[in-house]
Amino acid sequence: PKGRVKNFRVSRIATVAVAGTSQTKAHYTIPKSFVLADHARDRKPWELGDAEAITVEVAFTGTDGATIAAARLGAEVPKHAGRRRFSVRRQDAFIRWLLSFAGEAKPLSPPGLVKGWQEELALVAALYPEGRDG
């Protein structure tokens, strides 16, 4: 859609062609409200996309460095130590990220994301039944 900011991965561009005949005249106008620093900040995979963002609350119970660092990515939940809030556009990416903490990060809400996490957890558990070698 017109007016939407688009991101391109330079490493994926195979060829380049100049638009129009003038190489000195801009072919677009940068909106006055656009702040490059805000747009270029590091984003996590679950923050990308056009879907409406949902707020996900997660309980972090692990004490290793990776889990503590991950918890810092979210916003504090007042009066609930160990809980963090995340703004999520891509639920699938967020669920996969949570699974990487082997139970030390569990979603508490919203119910739809919790259900999706439980379903993915069951699929992973089926792939790695207890006592399986390798």
Residue pairs with C-beta under 8 A, 6 or more apart in sequence:
3 31
5 34
5 39
19 27
20 27
44 73
44 93
44 97
45 90
45 93
45 94
45 97
46 86
46 88
46 89
46 90
46 91
46 93
46 94
46 97
47 53
47 87
47 88
47 89
47 90
48 89
48 90
48 93
49 89
49 90
50 89
51 89
51 90
52 89
53 87
53 88
53 89
54 87
54 88
54 89
54 91
54 110
54 113
55 85
55 86
55 87
55 88
55 110
56 85
56 86
56 87
56 88
56 94
56 107
56 109
56 110
56 113
57 77
57 83
57 84
57 85
57 107
57 108
57 109
58 71
58 74
58 83
58 84
58 85
58 86
58 98
58 105
58 106
58 107
58 108
59 82
59 83
59 105
59 106
59 108
60 67
60 68
60 70
60 71
60 82
60 83
60 84
60 101
60 104
60 105
61 67
61 82
61 103
61 104
61 105
61 106
62 68
62 101
62 104
62 105
64 104
66 101
67 101
67 104
67 105
70 97
70 101
70 105
71 82
71 84
71 105
73 84
73 86
74 84
74 85
74 86
75 84
75 85
75 86
76 84
76 85
77 83
77 84
77 85
83 108
86 94
88 94
88 113
91 112
91 113
91 116
92 116
94 113
95 107
95 113
95 116
95 117
95 120
96 120
98 105
98 106
98 107
98 117
99 117
99 120
99 121
99 124
106 117
107 113
107 114
107 117
108 114
